[in-house]
Amino acid sequence: MTPAERLLRTKPTERIVAEGGHGEGGDLRRTMSLWQLTLFSVGATLGTGIFVILGQAVPKAGPAVVLAFVLAAFTALLSALSYAELAGTIPVSGSSYSYAYATLGELVAWVCGWCLMLEYAVSVAAVAVGWGEYLNAFLGSLAGVALPDAITRSPGQDGGVVNVAAIVIVLLATWLLLRGASESATANAFFVLIKVAVLLFFCVVAFTAFRSGNLAPFAPMGVAGITAAASQVFFSYIGFDAASTAGEEAKNPKRDLPLAIILSLAIVTAVYVLVALAAVGAMPWTDFDPEGTEASLSHIADLAMGATWPGLIVSFGAVVAIASVVLTVIYGQTRILFAMSRDGLIPRVFQRVSPRRQVPVANTLIVAAFISVLAGLVPLGQLAEATSIGTLFAFAIVNVGVLVLRYRSPELPRSFRTPFFPATPVLGAVMCVVVMAGLAGVTWLAFALWMLVGLACYFLYGYGHSRLNAEVR
């Protein structure tokens, strides 16, 4: 077998599934129900996006931002349906990394896994960085106090020394994850229910100040404004694939994973559309300040009630939302690394499972340490923005993977089949490319540099330690 053939060699689907749950020294425990899996995806998706990005998107689309959220949801749905099919066919922890390994070969799988590291590890660090700001907003509304800039901002920011607040939320999430998958899922469910309740509270408050005149003109920027806003709010949907990283800890993965992915996207879309409609109905779209988006929902809630306590509740929801995102995304990152380690592409320490806790302890601690350093000491800047392009690339690979697996292995049992095949995965891949093409040049540059580092890591370590390559040798 030539080196090129080794790079494109796929891992048999039956083998990927058979190895599911098994690590070095122990096995993962199947404890997650459909409800917990669904809330895991909701927890990873329903985060700071709706608290921040709405204020940025309204000036672009006006009241038609509601349609922008629907259009973005449709774009996400195309990839979600492909995820659902592959999650039901290959129910393992590796998510799109494992799907790529089964359909497109080892090199593409590595690239996909490397993109997932960008999506998960770097994005959660960026989210954690903002936790201190939201915490300060909440404390300021509650008691008129604030934590010092020295411990809530990263070096390079005004007054920043070490972002201790970001490190604290990462360590709290790590503590929960080390207690076990079931305990983490229970804590996440609690967080998700709180933030959904807070957003519904905002809707109730905002609808008391709803004025139909605020919806006219409905689309002042026309179709171009709607599509521009849709490209921006699309990133509020990233995270629906989190359930697919729990494939080896789900009680009934073939049935529950596809359902959890679709249900979570439906829940998130309903909440987003309802919040957007309430917001633009309560405050004229021209009053939205794209520079002061952090507290846009809190501001609207305060205006609607003529008091400050509604905004306090919304700020609390933002604090909880970030905690939930940090928890679920760190979980997803560790499980993807677990699968990559089992294939030999990264060191074996990442697949070691504690026999007592039945979780990858060393893996979790390493990931937490890495994210803590990023969140506490590094101003992420454009690298954080590049997480979007990495996610879209992984989504495109999943859509292509559905096409390849249907053609190569039509006999495989599938608990869910993507409707309107092959139009759905083809359109899903095309939409991912279209959204990627609209990203800034500096984002592409950051992505290219990240990929160069990833390829260097693969050829320096992964290629030589790959279990499939070892078998060939």
N, C-alpha and C positions, 0 to 999 in steps of 0.2 A: 504494500500500500504506500503510495507516494505521500510526501508531506502535505500536498494540497488536498488529497483525498482524506487525510486524517483531520484536517481543519473542517471539512464539510461532513464528517461522519456523524450520523444521528444516533441518539440513544434510543433503543427500542421502548415503545410506550409501555409494554407489559413489564419491562424491567424497572422503569421509573416508578410505576405504581407499586410493584412488589417491594421496592426499597423504602416506600413511604413509612414514616414514623420511626425508622430505625436509625439510631446514631451510635456513636462510639461510647460504650459503657452503659447504655440505657436506651429506652424508647420514650418518645413523646406520648402523652396520654390523651385519648380521645374524650373530651369533656364538653365541647362546645355544641350548643343547640342551634337551630335555625335562627331563633330570636337573638342569641348572643352574636352569631356571625353577622346578621343584618346590622346590629348596632355597632359592631366593629367597623364595618364599612361606613356607616353614618358618622361614627366618631371621627374617622380619618378624613371625611369629606366636609362635614358641617363644622367648619372652624372659623378662623378669622376672616375668611373670604367674604361672607355676607356682612360682617360687621365693618369691613373696610372697603371692599371693592365696589359696593353699590354706590357709594358716594363718588367714586371715580367714573363709573359708567353712566350715571344719569346725565351729566352734562354732554355726553356724546350722543345719546339717543332720546333724551327727554322722557316723557311718560312711556314711550315705547320700549324702555328698558325691560319691561315685563316680557315683551316678545323676544328681546335679546336673550333672556334667561331660558325661554322655551327653545329658541334656536340652538343655544349652547347645549341644552339638555339633549336635543335630538342628535347633535354631533357626538356627545358622550355615549348616547344609547347605542349607536352603531358599533362602537368598540365594546361596550358592555355586553352586547349580545354575543360577540365573538369570545369575550372572556368567559361568559356563562357556558358556552359549548365546550371550550377547552378545560374549564374547571371541572365540569361534570365528567369529562373523558379522562383527564389526567389530574385527579384530585390530590395534589402534593403541595408542599410548602413553597416551592420555588416560584410560583406564580408564572409570569410571562417568560422568566428565564428557563424554567423546565419545559414550557410549551415550545420555546424556540429550539431547545436541545432535541426534542422529539421530532421536529418538523424541518428545521433549517440547518442544523449542524452545530458543532461545538463552537466554532469561532463566532457565529451569529449569537449563540446562546451567551457566550462570554460578554459580547458587546451589549446584549440586552441586560444582563446582570449588572454590568458596569453602569448602564443608564439608570437602573433601579437604585443603585447606590447613590447616584446623583439626586434622584427623585426623593428617596427616603432620608438618607443621612444628612445631606446638606439642607434639604427643605425643612426638616424638623429642627435643625439648628437655627435656621432663619426664623422659624415660628417661635422658638424658645426665646430668641433675642427680644422679641416684642412683648413677651409676657410681663416683664418688669414695667413697661410703659402702661399696659392695661391695668396692672396691679396698682400703680401709682394713681391712675385715673379713678379707680374704684376707691382707694384710700382717701384721695382728695375729696371726693364727693361724700364719703361716709364720715370722715373725721377731720378733714382739712389738713391732713399730714401727707408727707411723701417721702419715699426712700431717697437717699442721696444719689446723684448722678454717677458718682464714682463706682457704685455697685449695681447700677441698673443699665449702664451703657458700656459698650465695648471700647477698647483703646482706639483712638482715632476719632471718636465721637466727642462732642463737647462735654468735658468734665469726666469722661469715662476712664476707668482704670481696669477693672475686671467686672464683667457682667455676672455678678454673683446670683442675681435673680434667675437668669437663664440656666445657670448650673444647678440651682436648687430644684427647678421644675423637672429637669432631666433626671436628677438623682431620685426624686420622689417617684417618677414614673418607673425608673429602674427597680426601686424597692418593690413596687407592686408586681412587676414582671417576674421578679425572682421568687415571689411567693407562689407562683403557679399560673398556668394559662386560665384556669377556671376563675381564680380570684381576680385576675386582671380583667377578664371579660365582665365579671360582676361589677367591678369598679367602673369600667367604661360605660356599662349600661346605666349606672347611676348618673355619671357625668352627662351622657347623651340626653337622658330624660330631663335633666335640669336645663340644659341649653335649649332644647326644643320648647320646654315650658316657657323659658324667658322670651324666645322669639315669638311664640304665640301670644304672650303677654304684650309684647310690643305691638303686634297686629291689632289686638283688642283696643289698646290705648290709641293707636294711630287712626283706627277706623272711627273713633269718636270725633275726630277732627277732619274726617274725609270730606273733601269738596270736589264734586264732579268737574267743576270749572278748572281745577288744577290739571286735569287730563287733556286739556285742549291748549294748543294743538298737540295731538297725540304723538306724531312723529315729526318734529320740527326739522330734523336733519335728514329725513327721508330714509330710504333703504340703506344708504351708505352708513348712516349713523347707527342703525340697528345692527348691521353686520360688524361694524367696528366695536360696538359695545359687546356683541356676542363673543368676539375673539378675546376680549378682556375678561369677561365673566366666565368663559369656559374653564379657566383655571380654578374656579371655585368648585368645580366638579371632580377635580383630581383627588383620588383617594377611594373611589368606589371599588377599586380592585383589591382593597385590603383584605376582604374575606378570602380571596384566593390564596393568600399567604398562610391561611390557617387550615389548609387542606389535610394536614396530617394530625390535626387535633380536633377535627369535627367528628361528631358522632355518626352522621350519615352524609359523608361528603358528596357523593354522587347526586344525591337529591337536593341537599341543602345549599351547596355552594352556588349553583346557578340561581336558585331562588333568592339567596341573600344578596347577590350582586344586583339583580333586577329590582328587588324590593327596596334596597338602600337608595338606588338612583331615583326611584319613584318618590320616596319619602323626601329626599333632599330637594328634588325639583319642586314638589308641592310647597315646601317651606319657603324656598327661594322666591317663587312666583307670588306667594301670598305676602311675604315681607316686602317685596318690591312694589306691589300694587298698593299696599297700605302706606308705604313711605311716600310715593309720588302723589298719592291722593291727599295726604295730610300736609304736604309742604310743596309749594310751586317748584317745578324742576329747575327754574332759574336761580333758586336760592341755594342749591346744592353747591358746596365749595369743594372743588377737586383737590385743593391743598389741605383741607382740614377734614379728611375722611375718617380719621380714627374714631371720632365720636359722633358720626352723622346720625346713627340710630338713636343714641342717647339724647342728642340735641332735639330730634323730632319728637321723642317721647316727652321730653320736658316741655316743649312748646304746646303739644297737644293737651297736656294736663295743667299747664301753667304752674308747674311745681318742679322740684329737682329730684324727688324720690323715684319717679319712673326711670330717669336716666341712670340713677344709682343701680337699679335692678338690671338694666341692660348692660351696664359696665361689668357687673358681677357675672352675667352670662358670657361675656367675652373672656373673662379670666378662666371660667370653667371650660369654655370651648377650646382654649389653647391647651389646657391640661389634658383634655381628651385626645386631641390631635397628637400631642407628644407621646402619650401612652401607646396609642394604636400604631403610629408610624414606626416607633422604635421596635415594637413587636414585629411588624412586617419586615423590617430590615434584618433582624436577627434570624428570622425563618428563611429568608432568601439566602443569606450567607450560610446557613445550616445546609441547605440543598447544594450550594456550590462547593462547600467543603466535602460533602459526601461524594461528590464527583471528582475530587482531587484537584480542583482548579484553584483553591485557596487552602491555607494550612489546616491540618486536621483538628486543631484546637476548637475551631468553630462548630464542629459536629459532635463534640463531647456533651453528653446528657447526664445530668445528675440523677443517679438512681433513686434518690430520696425525693427530690422535688420534681423530677421528670420534666425539666426545662434545661436548655443549653446555657448554663450559668456563666462559663467563661466567655462565651460568645456575647451574651448580654452585657457583661461588665466591660468588655473591650469596646463594643459599640457605644456604650454609655460614656466611656472615657473619651473616645474620639469626638462624639457630639458635644460633650461638655467643653472640650478645648476649643472647638469651632465656635460654639455659642458664647463662651466666656471671653475669648481673646481675639477672635478674628472678625473684623467687619466684613460681612459676606458680599455685599455689593452685587455686582453683576453675576457672580457665581451662583447666588441664590436665584436670580432670574433665569439662569440656564436650566434650573430644575424643570421648568415647563417644557423645554425642547427635549430633554431626556425622557420625560414621561410620554410625550407625543410619539417619540421614536419607538418606545416600547409598545405603545398602543398599535402603531402601524405594523410592527412585527407580529403581534397577536392576530390581527386581521389577516395577514398573509399566511400565518400558521394554520388558521382554520381552512383556508383554501387548499394548502398543501396536504394537510392530514385527510381531508375529505377525498382528495384525489388518490393519495398513496395508500390509505387504509380505510376504505369505505365500510369495511366489515366490523370495525371497532364498535363496541356498544357505547351509545351516547345517551346520557340521561336528559340532555337538552340539545336541540338542534336549532341553529341560527335560522330564523325565518327568512324567506325570500332569498335563499342562497342561489347563486353566488353574489347577487347584487349587494346584499348588506355588507359583507366583509370587504368587497371591492370599494364600495362607497365610503366605508369606514376608513380604509387606508388612505383613500384620496383626500378625505376631509382632514385627516391628521397632517398630511403633506401640505395642504393648503394653509392650515393654521400655522404650521412651522415656517412656511415661506413668508408669512407676514411678520415674523419676529425681527427684532433689531439686529443689525450686523454685529454689534458687540456681543450679543447673546450667542450668535453662531460662532464667533471667535472663542468665547469661553467654552462652548460645547466641543469645538475642535480640539482645544488644548486638553480638555478632560479625556476625550477619546484617545488622544496620542499617549497620555499617561496610562490609560487602561490597556491599550495594545502592548505597550512596553511591559506592563505587569504580566500580561498573558504569556508573551513569548519568553520572558525571563523565568517565570515560575509555572504558570498554568499548563502550558503545552507539554513541559517535561514531566509534570506530576499527574496529568490527566489519567484517570483509571482506564478510559477507553484506549488511549494511546499506549498505556502500559500493557494492556492485553494484546495489542497488535505486536509490540516488541517481543 
